[in-house]
Amino acid sequence: MKLALLSSLLLTSASAFAPVIHTRPTTRYMAEAEAAVAEVAEAEVAAPAADAEADVDTDAAPIVVEEPAEIIPEGPQKVPCFGATPFYTKEPVFFGENYWDKITMEWGTADTGKYIRAAELKHGRAAMLGTVGFAFHKLGFTFNNISPHEYLSVTQGVKFADLQAMTPMEAVLKVPAEGFTQVFGIIAAIELYELTHMNGKFKGEQTVAPGLQPGGLTGDLGWNPLQVAVTDDRRLAELQNARLAMVCIMAWLAADAIPGSVPVPLPW
């Protein structure tokens, strides 16, 4: 009994001097630890954003994306030609395209092409007038039937009835020299008008006549008393009729000069 009591007293006194061991941290220590962890997390999140802002220079000039420069081909460029016509095909066919390219690219320029087109147009208009005169003569619509005058030239003794009895070619050869002078005088006046005028206005102050400048001759005299709208369809129709008239007048003259040379029946 005495031994047991003595042992318990010894154990109690020893435990008073033993250190106290805490098995869990206090509340203050836990709050400090959580705050430190939160600061570390915020620092990790803010670091990439700060690096991105550092990479972007707000004071720098804006980046301009340059468009690729236009590639300009070297050498003469192909000049489009107005007047291609359908020939039983879906797309218009341009006869003589090879020579057109030579004229406008090798031997000349686009202005040369304008001159060639004006020449074709003038020849075509002359051919259209020629076909009308030729057909009138063949069909009997001559001045001896529709004019009150009997003579073409009183001094030369040339009557309209005498010319009507001839072929058109023979009748042309019977026209006196004064008659040809009048015809060529009218033609010269028209040509001089086109040479010296532009858009219907006389250009006398220019040292070089407008018609002699590159691209100056176009065949457009500006004479449109009926104020007809000049569209591409009408321009194409004029060219087509002009080309047909040039072929017709050549065929009619050949048939008149050499009977049987044109194997096509004519209306007279």
C-alpha positions, 0 to 999 in steps of 0.5 A: 500500500505504501509502495503504491502510494509512493509510485503515484506521487512520483509519476504526478511530480514528473508529469508536472515538469514534462513539456506540453505537446500540441497536436494541432496549430492554433487559430492564429497560426492557421490564419497566417498560413492561409494568408501566405498561401493566398499571397503566393497564389495572387503573385503567380496569377499577376506575374503573367499579366504583368509580363504581357503588359510589359511586352505591349508598348502603348507608346509605339506606333501602330503596326500597319500591314502593307498590301502587296504592291501591284504587279505591273506587267512589262512590255506592251499590253494587249489593246481590246478591240471593239467590234468583235461579232458573233459567228455561230458561236457563244462568244464573239469572234474577232477576225484579224486579231493577230494583225490587230495585236501587231498594229497596236503592240508591235508596230504602234500603240493603242492610239494607232488602233483608234486611227485604224478603227476610224479608217475602217469606219470612214471606209464603211460609211463611204461603202454604205453610200456607194451601195445605196447609189449603186442600187438606186441606179440599177433599180431605176431611181435615177435623177432623170425620173425624180429630178426636174432637171434634165442635164447633169452638166449643160456645158458638157451636154451630159443628161441624166437619162444618158447616164441611166442607160449606162452601167454604174461604172460607166456613168461614173466615168462620164461625170465631168471634172467639175463634178469630181471637184465638187465631190472631193471638195465636200470630202475635204471640208469634212476631213478638215473639220475633224482635223481642227475640231474636238467635241464640236469646238474649233481648236485654233489655239493649239499648235498641233491640230487635234486630228494630228495628235495621237488618238485624235482621229476617231471618226466621230464628227459630233453630228447628231441632229436627231440626238440619238443615244449612241450606245455600244449596240448602235456602234456595233450595228454601224460597224457590221453594216459598214463591213457588209457594205464594203463587201457588197460594193466590191462584189457588185462592181466586180459583177458589173465589170466582169459578167459572171464573176460573182456566182450570186444572183443579184436583184437586178 
